[in-house]
Amino acid sequence: AAVREFQLSNGLPGDGVAGKATMQYLQRSTTEPARYSRSLTMSASAYSAYDTGNSSRTCNGNFVRKGLVAVDPSVIPLGTRLYISGYGYAIADDIGGSIKGNYIDLAFDSHNEALQFGRQKVTVFILN
């Protein structure tokens, strides 16, 4: 069940088998990227679709979930692929009123996960 849940939350076919594709994804999500154009040290906060006052959709219309992050588009353009230390691979898919400059807001699948992350300094790698 845990493998199936991981697969579904990461856009993989949810067959519950830790096959080649799942293992490759797991390996990718635990190592720093080999190819990136630059890295930024940023202040990170966390949010979920279940937080009071938040929309359940990103500004691009996607359901708020882990792997989508809110950025200042003047620093990181929307649609940019990222690797974030302590979080994994992500896509810049949302903006926020208080996300300005070197701040990033990381989406999580639950309110509890967002609370557990809290606020941290992270290294954000802009992928090629």
TAVEN-V828864 format. One record per residue. RES is the residue in one small letter. OMEGA is omega in whole degrees, -180 to 180 (999 if undefined). Layout:
BEGIN
RES,OMEGA ; RES,OMEGA
END
This chain:
BEGIN
a,-179 ; a,179 ; v,179 ; r,179 ; e,177 ; f,-179 ; q,-178 ; l,-178 ; s,180 ; n,175 ; g,177 ; l,175 ; p,-175 ; g,-180 ; d,178 ; g,-179 ; v,179 ; a,-179 ; g,-175 ; k,-178 ; a,180 ; t,-180 ; m,177 ; q,179 ; y,178 ; l,-180 ; q,179 ; r,-173 ; s,-178 ; t,-179 ; t,176 ; e,-178 ; p,179 ; a,-177 ; r,176 ; y,-176 ; s,177 ; r,176 ; s,-179 ; l,169 ; t,-174 ; m,171 ; s,-177 ; a,170 ; s,-176 ; a,178 ; y,175 ; s,178 ; a,-175 ; y,178 ; d,178 ; t,178 ; g,179 ; n,171 ; s,176 ; s,-179 ; r,174 ; t,178 ; c,177 ; n,176 ; g,179 ; n,176 ; f,180 ; v,-180 ; r,178 ; k,-180 ; g,175 ; l,-176 ; v,176 ; a,-176 ; v,168 ; d,-175 ; p,175 ; s,178 ; v,179 ; i,-179 ; p,176 ; l,-179 ; g,-179 ; t,176 ; r,-174 ; l,164 ; y,-176 ; i,-180 ; s,180 ; g,-178 ; y,-180 ; g,-178 ; y,-177 ; a,175 ; i,175 ; a,-171 ; d,-175 ; d,174 ; i,178 ; g,-178 ; g,-178 ; s,179 ; i,-178 ; k,178 ; g,-176 ; n,174 ; y,178 ; i,180 ; d,-174 ; l,179 ; a,175 ; f,-176 ; d,-180 ; s,177 ; h,180 ; n,179 ; e,179 ; a,178 ; l,-180 ; q,179 ; f,180 ; g,177 ; r,-178 ; q,167 ; k,180 ; v,171 ; t,-180 ; v,178 ; f,176 ; i,-175 ; l,177 ; n,999
END
